[in-house]
């Protein structure tokens, strides 16, 4: 296993079948813009420990065509 580090202004990776990334330790993704996770099928987020979601703005759940603002309900 080699180490890889680079600076990119644009990167596009096409994976035809499947891709697995194993991280032993902690992975941190920092973005000055937005991060979008898109799946054509299911997406599963899981944790053996605690899971936290934090936002300084509005938190919106959308399931199907039903949109729900969490912050608006709790104010």
PDB file of N, CA, C and O in Angstrom:
ATOM      1  N   UNK A   1       0.842  -1.176   0.000  1.00  0.00           N
ATOM      2  CA  UNK A   1       0.000   0.000   0.000  1.00  0.00           C
ATOM      3  C   UNK A   1       0.888   1.240   0.000  1.00  0.00           C
ATOM      4  O   UNK A   1       1.743   1.408   0.870  1.00  0.00           O
ATOM      5  N   UNK A   2       0.676   2.085  -0.968  1.00  0.00           N
ATOM      6  CA  UNK A   2       1.433   3.323  -1.025  1.00  0.00           C
ATOM      7  C   UNK A   2       0.614   4.496  -0.525  1.00  0.00           C
ATOM      8  O   UNK A   2      -0.608   4.416  -0.393  1.00  0.00           O
ATOM      9  N   UNK A   3       1.293   5.556  -0.257  1.00  0.00           N
ATOM     10  CA  UNK A   3       0.611   6.787   0.160  1.00  0.00           C
ATOM     11  C   UNK A   3       0.398   7.646  -1.066  1.00  0.00           C
ATOM     12  O   UNK A   3       1.241   7.695  -1.962  1.00  0.00           O
ATOM     13  N   UNK A   4      -0.746   8.326  -1.099  1.00  0.00           N
ATOM     14  CA  UNK A   4      -1.081   9.164  -2.250  1.00  0.00           C
ATOM     15  C   UNK A   4      -1.612  10.486  -1.740  1.00  0.00           C
ATOM     16  O   UNK A   4      -2.506  10.519  -0.895  1.00  0.00           O
ATOM     17  N   UNK A   5      -1.073  11.558  -2.243  1.00  0.00           N
ATOM     18  CA  UNK A   5      -1.541  12.888  -1.857  1.00  0.00           C
ATOM     19  C   UNK A   5      -1.452  13.775  -3.083  1.00  0.00           C
ATOM     20  O   UNK A   5      -0.468  13.733  -3.821  1.00  0.00           O
ATOM     21  N   UNK A   6      -2.479  14.577  -3.297  1.00  0.00           N
ATOM     22  CA  UNK A   6      -2.466  15.464  -4.451  1.00  0.00           C
ATOM     23  C   UNK A   6      -3.419  16.615  -4.260  1.00  0.00           C
ATOM     24  O   UNK A   6      -4.291  16.581  -3.392  1.00  0.00           O
ATOM     25  N   UNK A   7      -3.250  17.624  -5.068  1.00  0.00           N
ATOM     26  CA  UNK A   7      -4.152  18.767  -5.067  1.00  0.00           C
ATOM     27  C   UNK A   7      -4.855  18.797  -6.413  1.00  0.00           C
ATOM     28  O   UNK A   7      -4.219  18.707  -7.463  1.00  0.00           O
ATOM     29  N   UNK A   8      -6.183  18.926  -6.369  1.00  0.00           N
ATOM     30  CA  UNK A   8      -6.974  18.860  -7.587  1.00  0.00           C
ATOM     31  C   UNK A   8      -7.900  20.067  -7.662  1.00  0.00           C
ATOM     32  O   UNK A   8      -8.381  20.562  -6.642  1.00  0.00           O
ATOM     33  N   UNK A   9      -8.139  20.525  -8.860  1.00  0.00           N
ATOM     34  CA  UNK A   9      -9.196  21.507  -9.044  1.00  0.00           C
ATOM     35  C   UNK A   9     -10.456  20.797  -9.530  1.00  0.00           C
ATOM     36  O   UNK A   9     -11.565  21.284  -9.310  1.00  0.00           O
ATOM     37  N   UNK A  10     -10.294  19.644 -10.191  1.00  0.00           N
ATOM     38  CA  UNK A  10     -11.428  18.842 -10.654  1.00  0.00           C
ATOM     39  C   UNK A  10     -10.962  17.396 -10.767  1.00  0.00           C
ATOM     40  O   UNK A  10      -9.885  17.116 -11.295  1.00  0.00           O
ATOM     41  N   UNK A  11     -11.792  16.481 -10.260  1.00  0.00           N
ATOM     42  CA  UNK A  11     -11.463  15.058 -10.378  1.00  0.00           C
ATOM     43  C   UNK A  11     -12.748  14.292 -10.604  1.00  0.00           C
ATOM     44  O   UNK A  11     -13.734  14.523  -9.904  1.00  0.00           O
ATOM     45  N   UNK A  12     -12.761  13.395 -11.556  1.00  0.00           N
ATOM     46  CA  UNK A  12     -13.926  12.561 -11.870  1.00  0.00           C
ATOM     47  C   UNK A  12     -13.437  11.120 -11.933  1.00  0.00           C
ATOM     48  O   UNK A  12     -12.508  10.804 -12.676  1.00  0.00           O
ATOM     49  N   UNK A  13     -14.070  10.244 -11.147  1.00  0.00           N
ATOM     50  CA  UNK A  13     -13.706   8.829 -11.129  1.00  0.00           C
ATOM     51  C   UNK A  13     -14.927   8.027 -11.548  1.00  0.00           C
ATOM     52  O   UNK A  13     -15.998   8.184 -10.963  1.00  0.00           O
ATOM     53  N   UNK A  14     -14.784   7.173 -12.549  1.00  0.00           N
ATOM     54  CA  UNK A  14     -15.861   6.300 -13.011  1.00  0.00           C
ATOM     55  C   UNK A  14     -15.542   4.874 -12.567  1.00  0.00           C
ATOM     56  O   UNK A  14     -14.494   4.327 -12.909  1.00  0.00           O
ATOM     57  N   UNK A  15     -16.462   4.278 -11.800  1.00  0.00           N
ATOM     58  CA  UNK A  15     -16.310   2.904 -11.331  1.00  0.00           C
ATOM     59  C   UNK A  15     -17.414   2.092 -11.981  1.00  0.00           C
ATOM     60  O   UNK A  15     -18.593   2.364 -11.754  1.00  0.00           O
ATOM     61  N   UNK A  16     -17.052   1.090 -12.794  1.00  0.00           N
ATOM     62  CA  UNK A  16     -18.036   0.305 -13.536  1.00  0.00           C
ATOM     63  C   UNK A  16     -18.765  -0.725 -12.671  1.00  0.00           C
ATOM     64  O   UNK A  16     -19.947  -0.976 -12.906  1.00  0.00           O
ATOM     65  N   UNK A  17     -18.117  -1.319 -11.699  1.00  0.00           N
ATOM     66  CA  UNK A  17     -18.768  -2.367 -10.921  1.00  0.00           C
ATOM     67  C   UNK A  17     -18.936  -1.965  -9.467  1.00  0.00           C
ATOM     68  O   UNK A  17     -20.025  -1.538  -9.082  1.00  0.00           O
ATOM     69  N   UNK A  18     -17.926  -2.081  -8.663  1.00  0.00           N
ATOM     70  CA  UNK A  18     -18.035  -1.683  -7.263  1.00  0.00           C
ATOM     71  C   UNK A  18     -16.688  -1.178  -6.783  1.00  0.00           C
ATOM     72  O   UNK A  18     -15.649  -1.467  -7.376  1.00  0.00           O
ATOM     73  N   UNK A  19     -16.725  -0.427  -5.710  1.00  0.00           N
ATOM     74  CA  UNK A  19     -15.518   0.147  -5.136  1.00  0.00           C
ATOM     75  C   UNK A  19     -15.626   0.073  -3.619  1.00  0.00           C
ATOM     76  O   UNK A  19     -16.664   0.401  -3.045  1.00  0.00           O
ATOM     77  N   UNK A  20     -14.564  -0.354  -2.986  1.00  0.00           N
ATOM     78  CA  UNK A  20     -14.517  -0.435  -1.529  1.00  0.00           C
ATOM     79  C   UNK A  20     -13.339   0.401  -1.052  1.00  0.00           C
ATOM     80  O   UNK A  20     -12.227   0.287  -1.569  1.00  0.00           O
ATOM     81  N   UNK A  21     -13.598   1.230  -0.071  1.00  0.00           N
ATOM     82  CA  UNK A  21     -12.535   2.008   0.559  1.00  0.00           C
ATOM     83  C   UNK A  21     -12.510   1.628   2.030  1.00  0.00           C
ATOM     84  O   UNK A  21     -13.501   1.804   2.738  1.00  0.00           O
ATOM     85  N   UNK A  22     -11.386   1.109   2.487  1.00  0.00           N
ATOM     86  CA  UNK A  22     -11.245   0.722   3.884  1.00  0.00           C
ATOM     87  C   UNK A  22     -10.350   1.733   4.579  1.00  0.00           C
ATOM     88  O   UNK A  22      -9.251   2.031   4.110  1.00  0.00           O
ATOM     89  N   UNK A  23     -10.824   2.254   5.690  1.00  0.00           N
ATOM     90  CA  UNK A  23     -10.066   3.228   6.465  1.00  0.00           C
ATOM     91  C   UNK A  23      -9.870   2.655   7.860  1.00  0.00           C
ATOM     92  O   UNK A  23     -10.839   2.403   8.576  1.00  0.00           O
ATOM     93  N   UNK A  24      -8.634   2.452   8.238  1.00  0.00           N
ATOM     94  CA  UNK A  24      -8.324   2.011   9.592  1.00  0.00           C
ATOM     95  C   UNK A  24      -7.987   3.281  10.369  1.00  0.00           C
ATOM     96  O   UNK A  24      -6.893   3.827  10.232  1.00  0.00           O
ATOM     97  N   UNK A  25      -8.909   3.735  11.164  1.00  0.00           N
ATOM     98  CA  UNK A  25      -8.715   4.993  11.884  1.00  0.00           C
ATOM     99  C   UNK A  25      -9.849   5.945  11.579  1.00  0.00           C
ATOM    100  O   UNK A  25     -11.014   5.547  11.590  1.00  0.00           O
ATOM    101  N   UNK A  26      -9.529   7.181  11.311  1.00  0.00           N
ATOM    102  CA  UNK A  26     -10.527   8.231  11.116  1.00  0.00           C
ATOM    103  C   UNK A  26     -10.356   8.848   9.735  1.00  0.00           C
ATOM    104  O   UNK A  26      -9.232   9.066   9.282  1.00  0.00           O
ATOM    105  N   UNK A  27     -11.474   9.129   9.065  1.00  0.00           N
ATOM    106  CA  UNK A  27     -11.444   9.816   7.779  1.00  0.00           C
ATOM    107  C   UNK A  27     -12.184  11.133   7.938  1.00  0.00           C
ATOM    108  O   UNK A  27     -13.304  11.161   8.449  1.00  0.00           O
ATOM    109  N   UNK A  28     -11.571  12.211   7.508  1.00  0.00           N
ATOM    110  CA  UNK A  28     -12.152  13.542   7.590  1.00  0.00           C
ATOM    111  C   UNK A  28     -12.263  14.099   6.179  1.00  0.00           C
ATOM    112  O   UNK A  28     -11.279  14.143   5.441  1.00  0.00           O
ATOM    113  N   UNK A  29     -13.461  14.521   5.811  1.00  0.00           N
ATOM    114  CA  UNK A  29     -13.689  15.165   4.515  1.00  0.00           C
ATOM    115  C   UNK A  29     -14.043  16.614   4.798  1.00  0.00           C
ATOM    116  O   UNK A  29     -15.039  16.891   5.467  1.00  0.00           O
ATOM    117  N   UNK A  30     -13.242  17.536   4.301  1.00  0.00           N
ATOM    118  CA  UNK A  30     -13.505  18.962   4.485  1.00  0.00           C
ATOM    119  C   UNK A  30     -13.846  19.571   3.138  1.00  0.00           C
ATOM    120  O   UNK A  30     -13.142  19.346   2.153  1.00  0.00           O
ATOM    121  N   UNK A  31     -14.917  20.337   3.094  1.00  0.00           N
ATOM    122  CA  UNK A  31     -15.326  20.990   1.851  1.00  0.00           C
ATOM    123  C   UNK A  31     -15.684  22.436   2.150  1.00  0.00           C
ATOM    124  O   UNK A  31     -16.429  22.710   3.091  1.00  0.00           O
ATOM    125  N   UNK A  32     -15.166  23.353   1.364  1.00  0.00           N
ATOM    126  CA  UNK A  32     -15.543  24.758   1.503  1.00  0.00           C
ATOM    127  C   UNK A  32     -16.864  25.022   0.802  1.00  0.00           C
ATOM    128  O   UNK A  32     -17.513  26.038   1.052  1.00  0.00           O
ATOM    129  N   UNK A  33     -17.263  24.108  -0.077  1.00  0.00           N
ATOM    130  CA  UNK A  33     -18.559  24.190  -0.755  1.00  0.00           C
ATOM    131  C   UNK A  33     -19.469  23.099  -0.231  1.00  0.00           C
ATOM    132  O   UNK A  33     -19.381  22.720   0.937  1.00  0.00           O
ATOM    133  N   UNK A  34     -20.331  22.599  -1.074  1.00  0.00           N
ATOM    134  CA  UNK A  34     -21.309  21.581  -0.683  1.00  0.00           C
ATOM    135  C   UNK A  34     -20.753  20.177  -0.906  1.00  0.00           C
ATOM    136  O   UNK A  34     -19.840  19.976  -1.706  1.00  0.00           O
ATOM    137  N   UNK A  35     -21.318  19.217  -0.189  1.00  0.00           N
ATOM    138  CA  UNK A  35     -21.050  17.795  -0.402  1.00  0.00           C
ATOM    139  C   UNK A  35     -22.381  17.142  -0.737  1.00  0.00           C
ATOM    140  O   UNK A  35     -23.339  17.270   0.025  1.00  0.00           O
ATOM    141  N   UNK A  36     -22.455  16.447  -1.859  1.00  0.00           N
ATOM    142  CA  UNK A  36     -23.666  15.740  -2.277  1.00  0.00           C
ATOM    143  C   UNK A  36     -23.370  14.252  -2.325  1.00  0.00           C
ATOM    144  O   UNK A  36     -22.385  13.834  -2.934  1.00  0.00           O
ATOM    145  N   UNK A  37     -24.212  13.449  -1.690  1.00  0.00           N
ATOM    146  CA  UNK A  37     -24.136  11.995  -1.788  1.00  0.00           C
ATOM    147  C   UNK A  37     -25.357  11.540  -2.566  1.00  0.00           C
ATOM    148  O   UNK A  37     -26.487  11.770  -2.134  1.00  0.00           O
ATOM    149  N   UNK A  38     -25.149  10.901  -3.700  1.00  0.00           N
ATOM    150  CA  UNK A  38     -26.248  10.446  -4.546  1.00  0.00           C
ATOM    151  C   UNK A  38     -26.125   8.944  -4.750  1.00  0.00           C
ATOM    152  O   UNK A  38     -25.027   8.430  -4.961  1.00  0.00           O
ATOM    153  N   UNK A  39     -27.247   8.242  -4.687  1.00  0.00           N
ATOM    154  CA  UNK A  39     -27.255   6.803  -4.915  1.00  0.00           C
ATOM    155  C   UNK A  39     -28.403   6.460  -5.847  1.00  0.00           C
ATOM    156  O   UNK A  39     -29.515   6.961  -5.676  1.00  0.00           O
ATOM    157  N   UNK A  40     -28.144   5.611  -6.830  1.00  0.00           N
ATOM    158  CA  UNK A  40     -29.193   5.146  -7.721  1.00  0.00           C
ATOM    159  C   UNK A  40     -30.038   4.067  -7.074  1.00  0.00           C
ATOM    160  O   UNK A  40     -31.110   3.736  -7.581  1.00  0.00           O
ATOM    161  N   UNK A  41     -29.580   3.518  -5.972  1.00  0.00           N
ATOM    162  CA  UNK A  41     -30.303   2.483  -5.230  1.00  0.00           C
ATOM    163  C   UNK A  41     -30.305   2.893  -3.764  1.00  0.00           C
ATOM    164  O   UNK A  41     -30.496   4.071  -3.463  1.00  0.00           O
ATOM    165  N   UNK A  42     -30.102   1.976  -2.863  1.00  0.00           N
ATOM    166  CA  UNK A  42     -30.129   2.287  -1.432  1.00  0.00           C
ATOM    167  C   UNK A  42     -28.830   2.960  -1.000  1.00  0.00           C
ATOM    168  O   UNK A  42     -27.782   2.764  -1.615  1.00  0.00           O
ATOM    169  N   UNK A  43     -28.911   3.751   0.061  1.00  0.00           N
ATOM    170  CA  UNK A  43     -27.724   4.281   0.724  1.00  0.00           C
ATOM    171  C   UNK A  43     -27.893   4.001   2.210  1.00  0.00           C
ATOM    172  O   UNK A  43     -28.953   4.247   2.784  1.00  0.00           O
ATOM    173  N   UNK A  44     -26.846   3.489   2.817  1.00  0.00           N
ATOM    174  CA  UNK A  44     -26.896   3.101   4.219  1.00  0.00           C
ATOM    175  C   UNK A  44     -25.771   3.820   4.955  1.00  0.00           C
ATOM    176  O   UNK A  44     -24.606   3.718   4.571  1.00  0.00           O
ATOM    177  N   UNK A  45     -26.119   4.538   6.002  1.00  0.00           N
ATOM    178  CA  UNK A  45     -25.138   5.149   6.886  1.00  0.00           C
ATOM    179  C   UNK A  45     -25.250   4.437   8.220  1.00  0.00           C
ATOM    180  O   UNK A  45     -26.333   4.385   8.802  1.00  0.00           O
ATOM    181  N   UNK A  46     -24.162   3.895   8.709  1.00  0.00           N
ATOM    182  CA  UNK A  46     -24.224   3.149   9.955  1.00  0.00           C
ATOM    183  C   UNK A  46     -23.031   3.460  10.841  1.00  0.00           C
ATOM    184  O   UNK A  46     -21.986   3.915  10.376  1.00  0.00           O
ATOM    185  N   UNK A  47     -23.211   3.206  12.107  1.00  0.00           N
ATOM    186  CA  UNK A  47     -22.151   3.451  13.075  1.00  0.00           C
ATOM    187  C   UNK A  47     -22.245   2.418  14.187  1.00  0.00           C
ATOM    188  O   UNK A  47     -23.337   2.132  14.677  1.00  0.00           O
ATOM    189  N   UNK A  48     -21.115   1.860  14.586  1.00  0.00           N
ATOM    190  CA  UNK A  48     -21.098   0.975  15.748  1.00  0.00           C
ATOM    191  C   UNK A  48     -21.066   1.788  17.032  1.00  0.00           C
ATOM    192  O   UNK A  48     -21.338   1.267  18.114  1.00  0.00           O
ATOM    193  N   UNK A  49     -20.732   3.060  16.908  1.00  0.00           N
ATOM    194  CA  UNK A  49     -20.736   3.974  18.054  1.00  0.00           C
ATOM    195  C   UNK A  49     -21.859   4.979  17.906  1.00  0.00           C
ATOM    196  O   UNK A  49     -22.947   4.634  17.445  1.00  0.00           O
ATOM    197  N   UNK A  50     -21.609   6.192  18.284  1.00  0.00           N
ATOM    198  CA  UNK A  50     -22.604   7.260  18.195  1.00  0.00           C
ATOM    199  C   UNK A  50     -22.612   7.870  16.799  1.00  0.00           C
ATOM    200  O   UNK A  50     -21.601   7.833  16.098  1.00  0.00           O
ATOM    201  N   UNK A  51     -23.752   8.431  16.392  1.00  0.00           N
ATOM    202  CA  UNK A  51     -23.858   9.139  15.116  1.00  0.00           C
ATOM    203  C   UNK A  51     -24.477  10.499  15.399  1.00  0.00           C
ATOM    204  O   UNK A  51     -25.492  10.599  16.088  1.00  0.00           O
ATOM    205  N   UNK A  52     -23.861  11.537  14.866  1.00  0.00           N
ATOM    206  CA  UNK A  52     -24.335  12.895  15.106  1.00  0.00           C
ATOM    207  C   UNK A  52     -24.536  13.615  13.788  1.00  0.00           C
ATOM    208  O   UNK A  52     -23.796  13.393  12.829  1.00  0.00           O
ATOM    209  N   UNK A  53     -25.536  14.474  13.744  1.00  0.00           N
ATOM    210  CA  UNK A  53     -25.771  15.363  12.611  1.00  0.00           C
ATOM    211  C   UNK A  53     -25.866  16.774  13.164  1.00  0.00           C
ATOM    212  O   UNK A  53     -26.621  17.032  14.101  1.00  0.00           O
ATOM    213  N   UNK A  54     -25.101  17.682  12.585  1.00  0.00           N
ATOM    214  CA  UNK A  54     -25.122  19.068  13.062  1.00  0.00           C
ATOM    215  C   UNK A  54     -25.215  20.005  11.869  1.00  0.00           C
ATOM    216  O   UNK A  54     -24.622  19.749  10.821  1.00  0.00           O
ATOM    217  N   UNK A  55     -25.957  21.083  12.031  1.00  0.00           N
ATOM    218  CA  UNK A  55     -26.066  22.094  10.990  1.00  0.00           C
ATOM    219  C   UNK A  55     -26.283  23.462  11.627  1.00  0.00           C
ATOM    220  O   UNK A  55     -26.937  23.581  12.663  1.00  0.00           O
ATOM    221  N   UNK A  56     -25.731  24.478  11.001  1.00  0.00           N
ATOM    222  CA  UNK A  56     -25.977  25.849  11.466  1.00  0.00           C
ATOM    223  C   UNK A  56     -27.184  26.432  10.746  1.00  0.00           C
ATOM    224  O   UNK A  56     -27.699  27.482  11.130  1.00  0.00           O
ATOM    225  N   UNK A  57     -27.630  25.748   9.703  1.00  0.00           N
ATOM    226  CA  UNK A  57     -28.786  26.203   8.928  1.00  0.00           C
ATOM    227  C   UNK A  57     -29.989  25.315   9.170  1.00  0.00           C
ATOM    228  O   UNK A  57     -30.160  24.772  10.261  1.00  0.00           O
ATOM    229  N   UNK A  58     -30.814  25.168   8.161  1.00  0.00           N
ATOM    230  CA  UNK A  58     -32.051  24.400   8.267  1.00  0.00           C
ATOM    231  C   UNK A  58     -31.785  22.928   7.963  1.00  0.00           C
ATOM    232  O   UNK A  58     -31.059  22.606   7.022  1.00  0.00           O
ATOM    233  N   UNK A  59     -32.373  22.035   8.759  1.00  0.00           N
ATOM    234  CA  UNK A  59     -32.283  20.595   8.538  1.00  0.00           C
ATOM    235  C   UNK A  59     -33.598  20.132   7.932  1.00  0.00           C
ATOM    236  O   UNK A  59     -34.653  20.278   8.550  1.00  0.00           O
ATOM    237  N   UNK A  60     -33.544  19.574   6.727  1.00  0.00           N
ATOM    238  CA  UNK A  60     -34.751  19.178   6.003  1.00  0.00           C
ATOM    239  C   UNK A  60     -34.668  17.689   5.696  1.00  0.00           C
ATOM    240  O   UNK A  60     -33.673  17.225   5.138  1.00  0.00           O
ATOM    241  N   UNK A  61     -35.703  16.938   6.054  1.00  0.00           N
ATOM    242  CA  UNK A  61     -35.852  15.530   5.671  1.00  0.00           C
ATOM    243  C   UNK A  61     -36.778  15.467   4.473  1.00  0.00           C
ATOM    244  O   UNK A  61     -37.831  16.105   4.476  1.00  0.00           O
ATOM    245  N   UNK A  62     -36.408  14.706   3.442  1.00  0.00           N
ATOM    246  CA  UNK A  62     -37.306  14.501   2.317  1.00  0.00           C
ATOM    247  C   UNK A  62     -37.412  13.000   2.081  1.00  0.00           C
ATOM    248  O   UNK A  62     -36.420  12.337   1.777  1.00  0.00           O
ATOM    249  N   UNK A  63     -38.622  12.474   2.224  1.00  0.00           N
ATOM    250  CA  UNK A  63     -38.887  11.058   2.002  1.00  0.00           C
ATOM    251  C   UNK A  63     -39.942  10.979   0.921  1.00  0.00           C
ATOM    252  O   UNK A  63     -41.082  11.397   1.127  1.00  0.00           O
ATOM    253  N   UNK A  64     -39.568  10.443  -0.237  1.00  0.00           N
ATOM    254  CA  UNK A  64     -40.469  10.471  -1.386  1.00  0.00           C
ATOM    255  C   UNK A  64     -40.696  11.909  -1.787  1.00  0.00           C
ATOM    256  O   UNK A  64     -39.740  12.623  -2.087  1.00  0.00           O
ATOM    257  N   UNK A  65     -41.923  12.344  -1.799  1.00  0.00           N
ATOM    258  CA  UNK A  65     -42.232  13.734  -2.120  1.00  0.00           C
ATOM    259  C   UNK A  65     -42.678  14.506  -0.886  1.00  0.00           C
ATOM    260  O   UNK A  65     -43.157  15.635  -0.994  1.00  0.00           O
ATOM    261  N   UNK A  66     -42.520  13.890   0.300  1.00  0.00           N
ATOM    262  CA  UNK A  66     -42.902  14.545   1.548  1.00  0.00           C
ATOM    263  C   UNK A  66     -41.668  15.251   2.107  1.00  0.00           C
ATOM    264  O   UNK A  66     -40.650  14.615   2.380  1.00  0.00           O
ATOM    265  N   UNK A  67     -41.768  16.566   2.272  1.00  0.00           N
ATOM    266  CA  UNK A  67     -40.655  17.371   2.769  1.00  0.00           C
ATOM    267  C   UNK A  67     -40.994  17.852   4.169  1.00  0.00           C
ATOM    268  O   UNK A  67     -42.093  18.349   4.413  1.00  0.00           O
ATOM    269  N   UNK A  68     -40.048  17.703   5.087  1.00  0.00           N
ATOM    270  CA  UNK A  68     -40.288  18.093   6.475  1.00  0.00           C
ATOM    271  C   UNK A  68     -39.085  18.874   6.985  1.00  0.00           C
ATOM    272  O   UNK A  68     -37.949  18.415   6.869  1.00  0.00           O
ATOM    273  N   UNK A  69     -39.330  20.046   7.548  1.00  0.00           N
ATOM    274  CA  UNK A  69     -38.279  20.858   8.147  1.00  0.00           C
ATOM    275  C   UNK A  69     -38.241  20.579   9.640  1.00  0.00           C
ATOM    276  O   UNK A  69     -39.205  20.852  10.355  1.00  0.00           O
ATOM    277  N   UNK A  70     -37.135  20.040  10.103  1.00  0.00           N
ATOM    278  CA  UNK A  70     -36.997  19.687  11.515  1.00  0.00           C
ATOM    279  C   UNK A  70     -36.973  20.948  12.377  1.00  0.00           C
ATOM    280  O   UNK A  70     -37.613  20.995  13.427  1.00  0.00           O
ATOM    281  N   UNK A  71     -36.241  21.962  11.939  1.00  0.00           N
ATOM    282  CA  UNK A  71     -36.113  23.191  12.730  1.00  0.00           C
ATOM    283  C   UNK A  71     -37.458  23.899  12.874  1.00  0.00           C
ATOM    284  O   UNK A  71     -37.758  24.426  13.946  1.00  0.00           O
ATOM    285  N   UNK A  72     -38.265  23.924  11.831  1.00  0.00           N
ATOM    286  CA  UNK A  72     -39.560  24.606  11.885  1.00  0.00           C
ATOM    287  C   UNK A  72     -40.498  23.932  12.887  1.00  0.00           C
ATOM    288  O   UNK A  72     -41.290  24.612  13.540  1.00  0.00           O
ATOM    289  N   UNK A  73     -40.419  22.611  13.018  1.00  0.00           N
ATOM    290  CA  UNK A  73     -41.284  21.889  13.954  1.00  0.00           C
ATOM    291  C   UNK A  73     -40.905  22.152  15.406  1.00  0.00           C
ATOM    292  O   UNK A  73     -41.768  22.143  16.284  1.00  0.00           O
ATOM    293  N   UNK A  74     -39.635  22.384  15.662  1.00  0.00           N
ATOM    294  CA  UNK A  74     -39.152  22.514  17.038  1.00  0.00           C
ATOM    295  C   UNK A  74     -39.044  23.958  17.512  1.00  0.00           C
ATOM    296  O   UNK A  74     -38.568  24.194  18.622  1.00  0.00           O
ATOM    297  N   UNK A  75     -39.464  24.919  16.722  1.00  0.00           N
ATOM    298  CA  UNK A  75     -39.370  26.322  17.128  1.00  0.00           C
ATOM    299  C   UNK A  75     -40.691  26.820  17.639  1.00  0.00           C
ATOM    300  O   UNK A  75     -40.805  27.982  18.028  1.00  0.00           O
TER     301      UNK A  75
END
